[in-house]
């Protein structure tokens, strides 16, 4: 989840650059209130906050299989990633509104507290679902850290240095995602995953204390007087509370349908049917609420403007395809090579590096050509090619060199998201650019949630059916299959013959995940071809 572009979620203070354009009128700068400033130590503390938030995400992605296996709930392990993203997704739009109405420094301190609290809950959890609760809490804090730090740095540094510091934020986020998996995997192998969570809590506390000490007050009422509407509005008018609640509940109900249906319960089971009905009713309620809300969570009217809704929908599908495969990569090497957690996590580092390089390359190409559509289509085609390579070449096992297919995959994804971001920025109305981009990133979060769950459900179903066929002549096949599905390392205690069957069954089942990702990208190709290209000369 790139952090650098999330500065658009909050409006800049007077005297800072418009995040939609990266520039500001000289006349406006002279007449505006001077933005607060602080020393490099305070900015370093903020960047470290970006680092820990991103490192935490990749750590859990690399170790969720080991965590869930300890609770004998591997089939539910995807909730460890989904829970964080759910909390992130629901709270992300709210920080934009709160940051425009309240002291951003106090909000940032609150997010550090929530992040640390979530890590404490996960580290001391006695069950998988307590761990998931901690991940949801950490997600609420992590989304605020990502959004608010980007805006605060933009507020504090000189206007001419804003773009430089944006690049620092992006690099810090990438380093965090690249280091989090291997470091977290190493700690999980040595001191245990619980201490990996618990160790983050005091780090978050230190960041909170240093930020409270070093950062200046960022009171919005002092730097930019609130409008009469904002001063007189009640909390119900300032925030779309009903929309937030119905969105969170409908998303949760939908995830429960995916997790239970066809895996733990038949699709026709009363519980699955009731959850599906609840999801539908809440979804309709959410849409109706958004039509009437004064400050909607997702402005539906905006989605019909100049293809903004299409760009956001594309993000949902792009991130479903990416995270369906990405969340399965560490577990693939654990299942097939009995790799240690740190080693399995290291296999996702090349895709993070490729992602960063792709974003930089796309930015330079667009800067020189002022075109983005052709590059967007090329990036999607390269994405399809890498998914096909993974599906075809990893189905019988892989080596170190073929494991590097994830690098061009990350490269193409970085270029694709960057070009789509530019397309959205060129298409959205200038007056509603910040809102458009917040919905753009909300679509990414929804895609992450759905991709993780879809991959977990698909893999569990395929692996179960394949093992049932290949272990048909074994008298204790039900016991073996149950333990294989609930413990990623259970195969290591089986005899060589059965272990070979389990490994080959997993390899056969895994191929359907990159195939799913390929199909999604193929469906997107004609949409991108038809979507008109907007002029960047504005």
MITORKE-402827 format. One line per field, with one value per residue (C-alpha): residue number from 1; residue in three letters; x negated, y negated, z. Coordinates in Angstrom, 3 decimals, padded with zeros to 6 digits, always signed. Example, Ala and Ser with C-alpha at 12.3 -4.5 7.8 and 13.67 -1.06 7.14 Angstrom:
2
num	[1; 2]
residuo	[ALA; SER]
px	[-012.300; -013.670]
py	[+004.500; +001.060]
pz	[+007.800; +007.140]
//
This chain:
538
num	[1; 2; 3; 4; 5; 6; 7; 8; 9; 10; 11; 12; 13; 14; 15; 16; 17; 18; 19; 20; 21; 22; 23; 24; 25; 26; 27; 28; 29; 30; 31; 32; 33; 34; 35; 36; 37; 38; 39; 40; 41; 42; 43; 44; 45; 46; 47; 48; 49; 50; 51; 52; 53; 54; 55; 56; 57; 58; 59; 60; 61; 62; 63; 64; 65; 66; 67; 68; 69; 70; 71; 72; 73; 74; 75; 76; 77; 78; 79; 80; 81; 82; 83; 84; 85; 86; 87; 88; 89; 90; 91; 92; 93; 94; 95; 96; 97; 98; 99; 100; 101; 102; 103; 104; 105; 106; 107; 108; 109; 110; 111; 112; 113; 114; 115; 116; 117; 118; 119; 120; 121; 122; 123; 124; 125; 126; 127; 128; 129; 130; 131; 132; 133; 134; 135; 136; 137; 138; 139; 140; 141; 142; 143; 144; 145; 146; 147; 148; 149; 150; 151; 152; 153; 154; 155; 156; 157; 158; 159; 160; 161; 162; 163; 164; 165; 166; 167; 168; 169; 170; 171; 172; 173; 174; 175; 176; 177; 178; 179; 180; 181; 182; 183; 184; 185; 186; 187; 188; 189; 190; 191; 192; 193; 194; 195; 196; 197; 198; 199; 200; 201; 202; 203; 204; 205; 206; 207; 208; 209; 210; 211; 212; 213; 214; 215; 216; 217; 218; 219; 220; 221; 222; 223; 224; 225; 226; 227; 228; 229; 230; 231; 232; 233; 234; 235; 236; 237; 238; 239; 240; 241; 242; 243; 244; 245; 246; 247; 248; 249; 250; 251; 252; 253; 254; 255; 256; 257; 258; 259; 260; 261; 262; 263; 264; 265; 266; 267; 268; 269; 270; 271; 272; 273; 274; 275; 276; 277; 278; 279; 280; 281; 282; 283; 284; 285; 286; 287; 288; 289; 290; 291; 292; 293; 294; 295; 296; 297; 298; 299; 300; 301; 302; 303; 304; 305; 306; 307; 308; 309; 310; 311; 312; 313; 314; 315; 316; 317; 318; 319; 320; 321; 322; 323; 324; 325; 326; 327; 328; 329; 330; 331; 332; 333; 334; 335; 336; 337; 338; 339; 340; 341; 342; 343; 344; 345; 346; 347; 348; 349; 350; 351; 352; 353; 354; 355; 356; 357; 358; 359; 360; 361; 362; 363; 364; 365; 366; 367; 368; 369; 370; 371; 372; 373; 374; 375; 376; 377; 378; 379; 380; 381; 382; 383; 384; 385; 386; 387; 388; 389; 390; 391; 392; 393; 394; 395; 396; 397; 398; 399; 400; 401; 402; 403; 404; 405; 406; 407; 408; 409; 410; 411; 412; 413; 414; 415; 416; 417; 418; 419; 420; 421; 422; 423; 424; 425; 426; 427; 428; 429; 430; 431; 432; 433; 434; 435; 436; 437; 438; 439; 440; 441; 442; 443; 444; 445; 446; 447; 448; 449; 450; 451; 452; 453; 454; 455; 456; 457; 458; 459; 460; 461; 462; 463; 464; 465; 466; 467; 468; 469; 470; 471; 472; 473; 474; 475; 476; 477; 478; 479; 480; 481; 482; 483; 484; 485; 486; 487; 488; 489; 490; 491; 492; 493; 494; 495; 496; 497; 498; 499; 500; 501; 502; 503; 504; 505; 506; 507; 508; 509; 510; 511; 512; 513; 514; 515; 516; 517; 518; 519; 520; 521; 522; 523; 524; 525; 526; 527; 528; 529; 530; 531; 532; 533; 534; 535; 536; 537; 538]
residuo	[UNK; UNK; UNK; UNK; UNK; UNK; UNK; UNK; UNK; UNK; UNK; UNK; UNK; UNK; UNK; UNK; UNK; UNK; UNK; UNK; UNK; UNK; UNK; UNK; UNK; UNK; UNK; UNK; UNK; UNK; UNK; UNK; UNK; UNK; UNK; UNK; UNK; UNK; UNK; UNK; UNK; UNK; UNK; UNK; UNK; UNK; UNK; UNK; UNK; UNK; UNK; UNK; UNK; UNK; UNK; UNK; UNK; UNK; UNK; UNK; UNK; UNK; UNK; UNK; UNK; UNK; UNK; UNK; UNK; UNK; UNK; UNK; UNK; UNK; UNK; UNK; UNK; UNK; UNK; UNK; UNK; UNK; UNK; UNK; UNK; UNK; UNK; UNK; UNK; UNK; UNK; UNK; UNK; UNK; UNK; UNK; UNK; UNK; UNK; UNK; UNK; UNK; UNK; UNK; UNK; UNK; UNK; UNK; UNK; UNK; UNK; UNK; UNK; UNK; UNK; UNK; UNK; UNK; UNK; UNK; UNK; UNK; UNK; UNK; UNK; UNK; UNK; UNK; UNK; UNK; UNK; UNK; UNK; UNK; UNK; UNK; UNK; UNK; UNK; UNK; UNK; UNK; UNK; UNK; UNK; UNK; UNK; UNK; UNK; UNK; UNK; UNK; UNK; UNK; UNK; UNK; UNK; UNK; UNK; UNK; UNK; UNK; UNK; UNK; UNK; UNK; UNK; UNK; UNK; UNK; UNK; UNK; UNK; UNK; UNK; UNK; UNK; UNK; UNK; UNK; UNK; UNK; UNK; UNK; UNK; UNK; UNK; UNK; UNK; UNK; UNK; UNK; UNK; UNK; UNK; UNK; UNK; UNK; UNK; UNK; UNK; UNK; UNK; UNK; UNK; UNK; UNK; UNK; UNK; UNK; UNK; UNK; UNK; UNK; UNK; UNK; UNK; UNK; UNK; UNK; UNK; UNK; UNK; UNK; UNK; UNK; UNK; UNK; UNK; UNK; UNK; UNK; UNK; UNK; UNK; UNK; UNK; UNK; UNK; UNK; UNK; UNK; UNK; UNK; UNK; UNK; UNK; UNK; UNK; UNK; UNK; UNK; UNK; UNK; UNK; UNK; UNK; UNK; UNK; UNK; UNK; UNK; UNK; UNK; UNK; UNK; UNK; UNK; UNK; UNK; UNK; UNK; UNK; UNK; UNK; UNK; UNK; UNK; UNK; UNK; UNK; UNK; UNK; UNK; UNK; UNK; UNK; UNK; UNK; UNK; UNK; UNK; UNK; UNK; UNK; UNK; UNK; UNK; UNK; UNK; UNK; UNK; UNK; UNK; UNK; UNK; UNK; UNK; UNK; UNK; UNK; UNK; UNK; UNK; UNK; UNK; UNK; UNK; UNK; UNK; UNK; UNK; UNK; UNK; UNK; UNK; UNK; UNK; UNK; UNK; UNK; UNK; UNK; UNK; UNK; UNK; UNK; UNK; UNK; UNK; UNK; UNK; UNK; UNK; UNK; UNK; UNK; UNK; UNK; UNK; UNK; UNK; UNK; UNK; UNK; UNK; UNK; UNK; UNK; UNK; UNK; UNK; UNK; UNK; UNK; UNK; UNK; UNK; UNK; UNK; UNK; UNK; UNK; UNK; UNK; UNK; UNK; UNK; UNK; UNK; UNK; UNK; UNK; UNK; UNK; UNK; UNK; UNK; UNK; UNK; UNK; UNK; UNK; UNK; UNK; UNK; UNK; UNK; UNK; UNK; UNK; UNK; UNK; UNK; UNK; UNK; UNK; UNK; UNK; UNK; UNK; UNK; UNK; UNK; UNK; UNK; UNK; UNK; UNK; UNK; UNK; UNK; UNK; UNK; UNK; UNK; UNK; UNK; UNK; UNK; UNK; UNK; UNK; UNK; UNK; UNK; UNK; UNK; UNK; UNK; UNK; UNK; UNK; UNK; UNK; UNK; UNK; UNK; UNK; UNK; UNK; UNK; UNK; UNK; UNK; UNK; UNK; UNK; UNK; UNK; UNK; UNK; UNK; UNK; UNK; UNK; UNK; UNK; UNK; UNK; UNK; UNK; UNK; UNK; UNK; UNK; UNK; UNK; UNK; UNK; UNK; UNK; UNK; UNK; UNK; UNK; UNK; UNK; UNK; UNK; UNK; UNK; UNK; UNK; UNK; UNK; UNK; UNK; UNK; UNK; UNK; UNK; UNK; UNK; UNK; UNK; UNK; UNK; UNK; UNK; UNK; UNK; UNK; UNK; UNK; UNK; UNK; UNK; UNK; UNK; UNK; UNK; UNK; UNK; UNK; UNK; UNK; UNK; UNK; UNK; UNK; UNK; UNK; UNK; UNK; UNK; UNK; UNK]
px	[+000.000; -001.802; -001.816; -003.182; +000.041; +002.298; +001.575; +004.629; +006.912; +006.643; +006.727; +003.421; +003.153; +002.853; -000.637; -001.224; -000.888; +002.378; +001.947; +003.832; +001.306; -001.840; -002.054; -000.674; -000.194; -002.814; -000.085; +001.754; -001.425; -002.134; +001.307; +001.686; +000.895; -002.592; -002.688; -004.366; -007.850; -010.180; -013.599; -014.814; -014.549; -010.780; -010.495; -012.707; -010.295; -007.398; -009.194; -009.905; -006.163; -005.648; -008.300; -006.733; -003.216; -004.363; -006.720; -003.842; -001.762; -004.448; -005.361; -001.833; -001.583; -004.716; -003.778; +000.015; -000.242; -002.455; -000.227; +002.986; +001.361; +000.523; +004.237; +005.028; +007.062; +005.040; +008.193; +009.119; +005.604; +006.419; +008.483; +005.212; +004.526; +008.153; +008.797; +006.031; +007.221; +010.845; +009.927; +007.722; +010.421; +013.261; +011.265; +009.269; +011.948; +012.740; +009.231; +009.696; +012.701; +011.306; +008.007; +009.867; +011.718; +009.330; +005.695; +003.740; +001.051; +003.583; +005.069; +001.616; +000.945; +004.261; +003.321; +000.001; +001.908; +004.401; +001.622; -000.293; +002.894; +003.692; +000.208; +000.626; +003.984; +002.565; -000.558; +001.402; +004.322; +005.511; +007.386; +007.201; +010.188; +008.642; +005.599; +007.859; +009.439; +005.960; +005.286; +008.480; +007.456; +003.944; +005.450; +007.461; +004.244; +002.121; +004.399; +004.151; +000.369; +000.074; +002.491; +001.720; -002.076; -002.029; +000.077; -001.805; -005.134; -003.583; -002.404; -005.788; -008.392; -008.963; -006.813; -009.786; -010.767; -007.347; -007.939; -011.339; -009.802; -007.009; -009.664; -011.258; -007.901; -007.482; -010.990; -010.479; -007.235; -008.899; -011.836; -009.349; -007.412; -010.638; -012.169; -009.040; -008.578; -012.144; -012.657; -009.287; -009.854; -013.259; -011.775; -008.919; -011.466; -013.591; -011.605; -008.117; -005.454; -003.889; -006.996; -007.120; -003.760; -004.530; -007.832; -006.006; -003.921; -006.802; -008.111; -004.714; -004.775; -008.209; -006.943; -003.930; -006.065; -008.601; -005.851; -004.135; -007.431; -008.839; -005.848; -004.285; -000.567; +001.316; +004.638; +006.726; +008.860; +005.735; +004.286; +007.509; +010.785; +013.593; +016.514; +019.840; +021.222; +018.412; +018.765; +022.506; +022.759; +023.315; +021.152; +023.886; +023.422; +019.626; +019.205; +021.167; +021.550; +024.469; +022.685; +019.520; +021.415; +023.401; +020.282; +018.288; +021.089; +021.939; +018.260; +017.878; +021.029; +019.755; +016.413; +018.186; +020.215; +016.996; +015.246; +018.118; +019.878; +018.621; +015.753; +017.107; +020.807; +022.768; +023.825; +027.453; +026.934; +029.300; +026.394; +024.834; +028.206; +028.950; +025.520; +026.018; +029.399; +027.925; +025.092; +027.573; +029.822; +026.885; +025.434; +028.710; +028.936; +025.409; +026.180; +029.388; +027.486; +024.805; +027.401; +028.775; +025.658; +024.256; +020.707; +020.893; +018.209; +018.305; +019.946; +021.995; +022.589; +018.843; +018.388; +020.402; +018.155; +015.612; +015.046; +013.977; +016.067; +014.439; +010.950; +011.966; +013.575; +010.409; +008.443; +010.696; +010.067; +006.338; +005.780; +007.935; +005.690; +002.458; +003.238; +004.826; +001.429; -000.798; +000.773; +000.166; -003.532; -005.100; -002.806; -003.729; -007.397; -006.513; -004.257; -006.489; -010.018; -009.414; -011.083; -011.594; -009.343; -012.172; -013.155; -009.561; -009.090; -012.223; -010.587; -008.187; -010.993; -011.710; -008.094; -008.240; -011.428; -009.874; -006.773; -008.856; -010.889; -007.740; -006.241; -009.426; -009.705; -006.056; -006.434; -009.409; -007.734; -004.529; -006.518; -008.294; -005.399; -002.353; -000.610; +000.515; +003.021; +000.557; -001.729; +001.271; +002.267; -001.356; -001.632; +001.554; +000.311; -002.983; -000.978; +000.957; -002.276; -003.857; -000.728; -000.792; -004.481; -003.816; -000.828; -002.697; -006.210; -005.431; -002.926; -005.686; -007.833; -010.292; -013.902; -015.523; -015.654; -012.035; -011.042; -012.231; -009.156; -007.720; -010.077; -008.598; -005.212; -005.877; -007.367; -004.235; -001.964; -003.857; -003.537; +000.129; +001.214; -000.799; +000.761; +004.247; +003.576; +002.562; +005.650; +007.903; +006.177; +006.714; +010.363; +011.626; +013.116; +010.506; +012.839; +013.323; +009.900; +009.135; +012.420; +011.906; +008.480; +009.673; +012.289; +009.557; +007.543; +010.643; +011.128; +007.604; +008.344; +011.517; +009.517; +006.942; +009.647; +011.433; +008.210; +006.895; +010.198; +010.795; +007.341; +007.716; +011.160; +010.167; +006.997; +008.722; +011.512; +009.177; +006.678; +009.426; +010.953; +007.566; +006.448; +009.752; +009.126; +005.431; +005.738; +008.874; +007.239; +005.840; +008.019; +007.176; +007.454; +009.960; +007.570; +004.642; +006.594; +007.977; +004.516; +002.964; +005.626; +005.167; +001.356; -000.965; -003.845; -001.923; -003.173; -006.691; -005.653; -004.089; -005.777; -007.652; -004.933; -002.063; -004.195; -004.842; -001.107; -000.349; -003.032; -001.889; +001.727; +000.809; -001.127; +001.850; +004.233; +001.979; +001.980; +005.626; +004.742; +002.522; +005.010; +007.735; +005.506; +004.883; +008.599; +009.314; +006.600; +007.847; +011.321; +009.786; +007.955; +010.928; +012.069; +008.703; +008.678; +012.113; +011.507; +010.659; +007.334; +007.576; +005.196; +002.465; +001.934; +003.897]
py	[+000.000; -003.024; -005.772; -008.627; -009.336; -009.263; -012.900; -013.599; -012.271; -015.501; -019.076; -020.933; -023.895; -027.334; -027.989; -024.394; -022.884; -021.651; -017.876; -017.659; -019.735; -019.825; -023.611; -026.814; -030.370; -032.807; -035.312; -032.724; -031.813; -035.399; -035.954; -032.713; -031.872; -030.522; -026.767; -025.324; -023.924; -021.767; -020.197; -017.125; -014.982; -015.415; -014.538; -011.493; -010.372; -010.739; -008.730; -006.011; -005.854; -005.192; -002.462; -000.527; -000.731; +000.758; +003.286; +004.599; +005.354; +007.421; +009.177; +010.531; +011.464; +013.595; +015.237; +015.522; +019.209; +019.928; +017.869; +019.544; +022.985; +022.500; +022.059; +024.988; +022.587; +022.280; +022.166; +018.943; +017.489; +015.039; +013.078; +011.913; +009.908; +009.193; +007.847; +005.253; +004.204; +004.053; +001.654; -000.285; -000.445; -001.607; -004.271; -005.667; -008.052; -009.301; -010.648; -012.968; -014.640; -014.622; -016.072; -019.037; -019.723; -018.849; -019.182; -016.796; -016.325; -015.019; -012.740; -011.351; -010.636; -008.784; -006.644; -005.670; -004.633; -002.541; -000.877; +000.034; +001.231; +003.472; +005.014; +005.635; +007.339; +009.586; +010.449; +011.500; +013.171; +016.565; +017.373; +016.586; +014.251; +012.204; +011.860; +010.719; +008.143; +006.799; +006.636; +004.635; +002.182; +001.906; +001.312; -001.637; -003.092; -002.214; -003.995; -007.189; -006.924; -006.608; -009.406; -011.939; -011.701; -012.399; -015.509; -016.752; -016.557; -018.399; -021.069; -021.513; -021.469; -024.389; -024.285; -023.793; -020.634; -018.967; -016.641; -015.631; -014.641; -012.770; -010.580; -010.016; -008.861; -006.446; -005.018; -004.633; -002.747; -000.426; +000.249; +001.046; +003.487; +005.090; +005.483; +006.346; +009.817; +011.139; +009.463; +010.614; +014.105; +014.280; +013.118; +015.604; +018.405; +017.307; +015.591; +016.352; +014.380; +013.076; +011.103; +009.778; +008.131; +007.142; +005.598; +003.146; +001.721; -000.061; -001.277; -002.857; -004.361; -005.899; -007.376; -008.781; -010.438; -011.836; -013.175; -014.797; -016.425; -017.444; -018.294; -021.757; -022.145; -021.667; -023.143; -023.690; -026.378; -028.533; -028.065; -028.029; -029.193; -026.692; -027.600; -028.494; -025.147; -023.248; -025.240; -024.742; -021.196; -018.327; -015.229; -013.520; -016.134; -016.260; -012.501; -009.895; -007.716; -005.646; -005.108; -004.026; -001.537; -000.005; +000.165; +001.961; +004.399; +005.198; +005.803; +008.068; +010.023; +010.466; +011.787; +014.228; +015.540; +016.143; +017.790; +020.085; +020.883; +023.983; +024.410; +024.936; +024.932; +025.782; +022.787; +023.623; +023.695; +021.354; +019.436; +018.712; +017.669; +015.369; +013.747; +013.221; +011.572; +009.385; +008.381; +007.430; +005.429; +003.575; +002.907; +001.387; -000.638; -001.911; -003.031; -004.756; -006.460; -007.737; -009.328; -011.412; -012.051; -015.594; -014.272; -010.775; -008.168; -007.378; -010.166; -008.214; -011.235; -011.694; -008.141; -009.003; -011.941; -011.481; -007.804; -008.311; -005.305; -003.181; -004.059; -003.120; +000.119; +001.008; +000.608; +003.116; +005.727; +004.977; +005.396; +008.527; +010.099; +008.940; +009.815; +013.146; +014.296; +012.174; +013.415; +017.008; +016.673; +017.130; +020.071; +021.624; +021.906; +023.128; +025.845; +026.959; +026.412; +026.413; +022.983; +021.091; +018.086; +015.617; +017.362; +017.582; +013.888; +012.984; +014.206; +011.242; +008.652; +008.613; +007.753; +004.787; +003.560; +004.033; +002.173; -000.845; -000.793; -000.508; -003.579; -005.587; -004.431; -005.207; -008.660; -009.484; -008.178; -010.109; -013.241; -013.066; -011.941; -013.380; -010.093; -007.302; -005.066; -003.104; -002.510; -001.409; +001.199; +002.390; +002.738; +004.791; +007.058; +007.589; +008.354; +011.038; +012.550; +012.821; +014.419; +016.996; +017.697; +018.259; +020.507; +022.603; +022.722; +022.947; +025.790; +028.406; +026.514; +023.719; +022.672; +019.405; +018.028; +018.797; +017.343; +014.012; +013.886; +011.804; +008.947; +008.164; +008.803; +006.067; +003.840; +004.089; +003.519; +000.382; -001.035; -000.058; -001.686; -004.823; -005.244; -004.694; -007.247; -009.812; -008.963; -009.517; -012.803; -014.021; -012.923; -014.002; -017.487; -019.811; -020.822; -017.192; -015.748; -014.886; -013.009; -011.205; -009.958; -008.869; -006.673; -005.466; -004.172; -002.833; -000.687; +000.645; +001.620; +003.434; +005.271; +006.352; +007.730; +009.619; +010.902; +012.381; +014.061; +015.324; +016.927; +018.573; +019.986; +021.174; +022.858; +024.585; +025.956; +027.170; +028.684; +030.496; +031.997; +032.981; +034.669; +036.526; +038.026; +038.825; +040.210; +042.208; +045.538; +044.360; +045.303; +042.172; +039.724; +037.442; +036.961; +036.261; +033.782; +031.922; +031.439; +030.478; +027.802; +026.420; +026.564; +025.392; +027.559; +030.703; +032.525; +032.571; +035.215; +037.541; +040.436; +039.702; +041.174; +039.221; +036.066; +036.322; +036.640; +033.606; +031.542; +032.444; +031.788; +028.344; +027.522; +028.571; +026.475; +023.414; +022.939; +021.852; +018.705; +017.069; +018.350; +016.430; +013.345; +013.792; +014.010; +010.814; +008.917; +010.242; +008.912; +005.507; +005.272; +004.226; +001.752; -000.013; -000.015; -001.667; -004.142; -007.538; -009.212; -012.667; -015.500; -016.149; -019.714; -021.453]
pz	[+000.000; -001.172; +001.385; -000.679; -002.524; +000.519; +001.206; -000.923; +001.787; +003.745; +002.567; +002.995; +005.269; +003.756; +002.528; +001.499; -001.899; -003.276; -003.257; -006.461; -008.349; -006.233; -006.646; -005.213; -006.428; -005.182; -004.353; -002.328; -000.498; +000.440; +001.827; +003.721; +007.273; +007.768; +008.232; +011.306; +010.991; +013.020; +012.907; +011.050; +014.195; +014.285; +010.608; +011.193; +013.926; +011.499; +008.829; +011.385; +012.021; +008.316; +008.524; +011.412; +009.947; +006.638; +008.237; +010.340; +007.242; +005.517; +008.775; +009.181; +005.503; +005.930; +009.241; +009.301; +008.415; +011.427; +013.740; +012.604; +012.706; +016.390; +017.074; +014.748; +012.586; +009.395; +007.271; +009.095; +008.985; +006.204; +008.744; +010.310; +007.146; +006.350; +009.858; +009.562; +006.130; +007.296; +010.105; +007.702; +005.038; +007.287; +009.134; +006.202; +004.847; +008.360; +008.917; +005.973; +007.552; +011.104; +009.909; +008.440; +011.708; +014.543; +015.597; +013.377; +016.002; +018.537; +015.900; +015.100; +018.769; +018.916; +015.917; +017.527; +020.652; +018.651; +016.667; +019.821; +021.530; +018.576; +018.724; +022.466; +021.936; +019.198; +021.190; +024.277; +022.474; +023.665; +020.465; +016.781; +016.931; +019.734; +017.496; +014.649; +016.981; +017.643; +013.916; +013.334; +016.058; +014.620; +011.180; +012.474; +013.880; +010.859; +008.406; +010.450; +010.685; +006.913; +006.039; +008.771; +008.625; +004.902; +005.412; +008.484; +006.661; +003.740; +006.185; +007.861; +005.092; +002.684; -000.421; -002.752; -000.820; -000.674; -003.636; -002.242; +001.076; -000.686; -002.288; +001.140; +002.488; -000.412; -000.021; +003.744; +003.149; +000.634; +002.972; +005.735; +003.568; +002.333; +005.802; +007.764; +006.323; +006.740; +010.136; +011.416; +010.069; +011.779; +015.084; +014.758; +014.256; +017.237; +019.995; +018.672; +016.825; +020.056; +020.948; +017.405; +018.094; +021.665; +020.621; +018.360; +021.208; +023.032; +019.667; +018.973; +022.475; +021.856; +018.577; +020.428; +023.106; +020.643; +018.397; +021.389; +022.383; +019.001; +016.829; +016.936; +017.481; +014.231; +015.296; +012.210; +013.884; +014.386; +010.929; +008.965; +010.558; +010.229; +008.035; +009.608; +008.466; +010.167; +013.384; +013.641; +012.298; +014.670; +014.567; +012.525; +009.805; +009.982; +009.689; +007.790; +010.868; +009.564; +006.258; +008.064; +010.243; +007.377; +005.197; +007.896; +008.734; +005.108; +004.306; +007.344; +006.442; +002.897; +004.145; +006.458; +003.519; +001.578; +004.526; +005.529; +002.262; +000.488; +002.948; +006.448; +005.624; +002.450; +000.380; +001.148; +004.932; +006.836; +008.409; +005.016; +003.569; +006.522; +006.243; +002.505; +003.115; +005.870; +003.541; +000.807; +003.145; +004.689; +001.248; +000.033; +003.249; +002.719; -000.843; +000.276; +003.099; +000.741; -001.534; +001.356; +003.450; +003.555; +003.978; +002.442; +002.984; -000.751; -002.807; -005.357; -007.588; -007.953; -009.224; -012.355; -013.248; -016.091; -015.383; -011.753; -010.720; -013.432; -012.188; -008.626; -009.813; -011.716; -008.482; -006.734; -009.423; -009.781; -006.053; -005.866; -008.500; -006.846; -003.247; -004.069; -005.345; -003.105; +000.140; -001.009; -001.892; +001.593; +002.346; -001.005; -000.007; +003.477; +002.063; -000.793; +000.551; +004.319; +004.332; +007.561; +008.087; +007.425; +004.186; +002.981; +003.712; +001.758; -001.447; -001.410; -001.193; -004.977; -005.749; -003.342; -005.009; -008.441; -007.306; -006.289; -009.501; -011.587; -009.946; -010.583; -014.205; -014.896; -013.381; -015.595; -018.756; -018.092; -017.280; -020.630; -022.849; -021.040; -021.908; -019.632; -021.462; -023.612; -020.636; -018.577; -021.172; -021.498; -017.701; -017.545; -020.349; -018.488; -015.364; -017.238; -018.569; -015.108; -013.636; -016.429; -015.797; -012.090; -012.831; -015.395; -013.919; -010.204; -010.548; -010.221; -007.714; -008.298; -007.824; -006.824; -010.369; -011.188; -007.841; -009.265; -011.509; -008.694; -009.632; -013.093; -011.526; -008.960; -011.676; -013.816; -010.829; -009.816; -013.333; -013.585; -010.337; -011.106; -014.548; -013.160; -010.446; -013.068; -015.119; -012.126; -011.274; -014.839; -014.896; -011.480; -011.000; -009.489; -006.681; -005.612; -006.301; -002.662; -002.275; -005.587; -004.564; -001.122; -002.839; -005.221; -002.261; -000.586; -003.689; -003.235; +000.354; -000.689; -003.331; -000.765; +001.527; -001.239; -002.797; +000.443; +001.284; -002.261; -002.412; +000.992; +000.170; -003.306; -002.061; +000.855; -001.358; -004.108; -001.673; +000.233; -002.912; -004.336; -001.115; -000.842; -004.283; -003.850; -000.315; -001.071; -000.149; +003.198; +006.196; +008.210; +005.322; +007.113; +010.027; +007.690; +005.562; +008.562; +010.030; +006.683; +006.201; +009.716; +010.035; +007.265; +008.564; +009.462; +006.355; +007.812; +010.395; +007.809; +006.043; +002.827; +000.628; +002.159; +002.369; -001.375; -002.045; +000.123; -001.612; -005.126; -004.137; -002.860; -006.038; -008.142; -006.037; -005.916; -009.691; -009.614; -007.646; -010.320; -012.905; -011.046; -011.060; -014.790; -015.569; -013.625; -015.517; -018.864; -018.034; -017.288; -020.615; -022.819; -020.144; -020.224; -024.021; -024.174; -021.333; -022.891; -022.150; -020.577; -021.325; -018.762; -020.007; -017.256]
//
